[in-house]
Amino acid sequence: MIMDPSDLRTDQRYRADAPYTRMVVRPEDSRAITESKPESDSVDSLEGHAYDVSVRGLRFELDQAVPTGTKIEFVLELPGCARPIRGKGKVVRVFSDEDDPGPRRMAAHIEEFESEHDRLRLAAHLDDHWLALES
């Protein structure tokens, strides 16, 4: 397998079946995504789907882009996982809307989980092969 030098991920990624992986993202500073909207349209949280998951990062889509560098809180619901995984992260990449029309895909680095139990549950869930390994 040839490694992309711009790919700095160290953990195995798992491909998620998007329709079954609900993700809710709440930007730390909602002004980052509402600058172009009237004040009455302020955004508290955005709902979308995860596409791949590791214990250190996520690739997901939302109807609206969250700018690179934005700190987020997330709730991730995975198939076969009894309770959602909660944590905090930082958006590290937003895919070009020219290359990726429709819902905006982005990636986030997971900086912390709400609890050690959330991290352990995610790791165990991935180790149990509920999601397919990314090739």
Rosetta blueprint (number, residue, H / E / L):
1 M L
2 I L
3 M L
4 D L
5 P L
6 S L
7 D L
8 L L
9 R L
10 T L
11 D L
12 Q L
13 R L
14 Y E
15 R E
16 A L
17 D L
18 A H
19 P H
20 Y H
21 T L
22 R E
23 M E
24 V E
25 V E
26 R E
27 P E
28 E L
29 D L
30 S L
31 R H
32 A H
33 I H
34 T H
35 E L
36 S L
37 K L
38 P L
39 E H
40 S H
41 D H
42 S L
43 V L
44 D L
45 S L
46 L E
47 E E
48 G E
49 H E
50 A E
51 Y E
52 D E
53 V E
54 S L
55 V L
56 R L
57 G E
58 L E
59 R E
60 F E
61 E E
62 L E
63 D L
64 Q L
65 A L
66 V L
67 P L
68 T L
69 G L
70 T L
71 K E
72 I E
73 E E
74 F E
75 V E
76 L E
77 E L
78 L L
79 P L
80 G L
81 C L
82 A L
83 R L
84 P L
85 I E
86 R E
87 G E
88 K E
89 G E
90 K E
91 V E
92 V E
93 R E
94 V E
95 F L
96 S L
97 D L
98 E L
99 D L
100 D L
101 P L
102 G L
103 P L
104 R E
105 R E
106 M E
107 A E
108 A E
109 H E
110 I E
111 E E
112 E E
113 F E
114 E L
115 S L
116 E H
117 H H
118 D H
119 R H
120 L H
121 R H
122 L H
123 A H
124 A H
125 H H
126 L H
127 D H
128 D L
129 H L
130 W L
131 L L
132 A E
133 L E
134 E L
135 S L
